[in-house]
C-alpha cells in the first residue's frame, strides 16, 4: 500500500506541465475570464507562468507572475460602449486592431518579455488570448510547443478560418 501511495505521488508530479499563459490585453474584464483557469491549473500541480497586467496580490503555489504593469496605460473601465454604438464593422475592426498593434509593439519589446525569452525556460504548452492580434502566437513558434487559444469575447472575423468555425452559424436555403 505504501508503494502505491509513493507511486501515485510521483505520477502526479510527472503528469504536471510547465505552462506559459499569455494574456496581454490591458482590459481587466478579459483577465477576469482567464484567471480562474490558470489558478485551477496551478492548484492541480501544473507550473503556470502568467504574462499579464494583473499579477496576483499574494503569492500562489505553482504560479509565477510576469507583470506587464507599466508597459502600457491600463484600460480599466475605460471603454464606453456608446463610443462604438452605431459604428460599422470596419470601424470596430480598425479600432480593435489598432489597440492590438500598440499592445504587440509595447509588450513584445518590453524588458519582461525579453527576459523571459532569454531565460532559457522551457514550456510544455502555451495558452494565449485570441483577441485583437496574433503577434503573441510567435511565442508558440519560439517555444515549439502546442498551444490553446482562448477568447473572452465574441470571435473576431479573422479567428474563424484559423479555428475551423464557419463564417456564419446560419445556413441559408
Secondary structure, 3 states (H helix, E strand, C coil): CHHHHHHHHHHHHHCCCEEEEEECCCCHHHHHHHHHHHHHHHHCCCEEEEEECCCCCCCCCCEEEEECCCCCCCCCCCCCHHHHCCCCHHHHHHHHHHHHHHHHHHHHCCHHHHHHHHCCCCCCEEEEECCCCCHHHHHHHHHCCEEEEECCCCCCHHHHHHHCCCCCCCCCC
